């Protein structure tokens, strides 16, 4: 995966995470004012981490692979080969 591809992937994930964190922050200030900050962060991360893992990253990877004319599996394979110091590193 090139530097550009990695930057696009990170930007796409950020585009999913930012609104989720913003919405959870507004919901806490509206529904439960006075909740300790540590508890607000605990609950909001319990929501955003699965969002990143199961929704945002797969969605961004599919779009990135499609833009490159590859399948998501091919994109993952390329990324794994580079991480292992494979032929495309």
N, C-alpha and C positions, 0 to 999 in steps of 0.2 A: 504494500500500500504506500503510495507516494505521500510526501509531506502535504501536498494539496488535498489529497483524499482524506487524510487524517484530520486536517483542519476543517474540511467540510463536514466530516462526521461529528467532530466536537461541536461545531456551530449548530448543527441540526439537533443534537442532544440538548444543547443549551436552550434552543428555541422551545423545546418541550418542557424543560425543567423550570425555566423562569416563570412562565404563567402559572405552573402548578404551585410553586413556592409563594408567588404573589397572591393567588387565590386563597391558599391556606392561611396566609398571614391576615388577609382581610376577614376571612371567616372567623378566625380566633378573636380578632378585635371586635367583631360584631356579636358573635354568639357567646363568647366566654371571656369578657374583659377581665383583666386581673389574673389571668392564668400565668403562673411563673414561666419565665422565658425558657428554662430548661425543659419544662413539660411541653411547651409549644413546639420547641425544636424536636423533641423526641417524637411527638405525634406527626409532625410534618415530614420528618425524614422517613418515618414508617410508611408514609404515603408516596413520597417521591422516589425512594430507592427502587421499589418494585416498578414504578412507572418508567424509570430509566432502563432497568434490566429487561423487562418483558414487553414494553411498548416502544419506547423511543429508540433504543439502539437497533432492534430488529427492523423497525420501519425505516430508519435512516440508512442502514446497510442495504436494504432492498432497493431504495431509491438510488443510492450511490452505485450499486452493481448494475442496475438498469441503465444508468447514464453512461457507464463504461461498456455496455453491451455484454455483460457477464451475468452469471447467476450469483445469488448470495453465497452459495457454497463455494464457487470459484473465488470470490472475493475473500472469503474466510481462509481458504486454502493458501492463497497468495500471502495473506497476512501471517499465517502460521509458518510458512516457509521462510519469510523474512525474519520472524522472531527466532527461528532455529538456525539462522545463518545459512539458509538453503540457497538454491541456485539463483534466486532473484534478489538476494540481499545486496 
